[in-house]
Amino acid sequence: MNIWSEIRNDFEDEEEGKVYIDAYLTPDDNEEGKVIAKVNTSTKEVEYLDDRARTDAYAQEMINETLNQ
């Protein structure tokens, strides 16, 4: 079972050179997402802001998708 209802990787901070992995607990469109990880597009280093993202299958899927882009 996944922790988050939805995870997105569609925000990139170009100055920082990182893609933010945003997670949402519910499918509610009014819910504010939480950044659970940042992926450095140059070094491919992942900075975890929520340790649960290290082992969550859905989070890892989105992180790997980001790394492979």
N, C-alpha and C positions, 0 to 999 in steps of 0.2 A: 504494500500500500504506500502511495506517495504522500508526503507531508503537505505538498502544495497542490492547489487545484490547477494553477497555470503558472508557467515560467516563460519569460520572454528574454530575448537577447537582441533587442532592436534599438538600444540606445548606446551610442559610442561617444565618449568624451574625446574629441580629436586632439585637444591640447594635452591631455593626459595620455592619450594613445591606448585607452582601455575601453572594452565593451563591458557594460554593466549587465549582470544577470539578475533580473527582477523577478520576484516570486509573489504570488497571491494565494492566500489561504482559501478563499471562496471564489465562486464564479461571479460575484457581485461586481458590476461595472463601477460602482462607487467606491470600492475598496482601494485604499492606497497601497501600492506594492512596496516591498522591502528589498533592498539590494542584498543578495545573499553571497555574491561573488563578483570579482572583477577579473577580466582576462586581458592581459597585456598583449596587444596585437603584434608587437615587435618581438618580444622575448618568449611569448607563449606561456608566460608564468601566470598561474592562477592564484589570486588572493582571496581566501575564503573569509567572509564576514559573518557567516553562520556555519558553524562546524557540522551541522546536520547535512549540509550540501555535499560534504565529502563522501557520504555513503548513500545518499538518496539517488535512486536510479534515474528519476526524471531530471534532477538537477545535473547529474553527470552527463546525461544525453545532450542537454542544452549546452553545457560547457564544451563537450567534445565537438558538437556542431560548430560552435564558435571557433574553436581551435583549428578546425579543418577548413574554414572559409578563407 
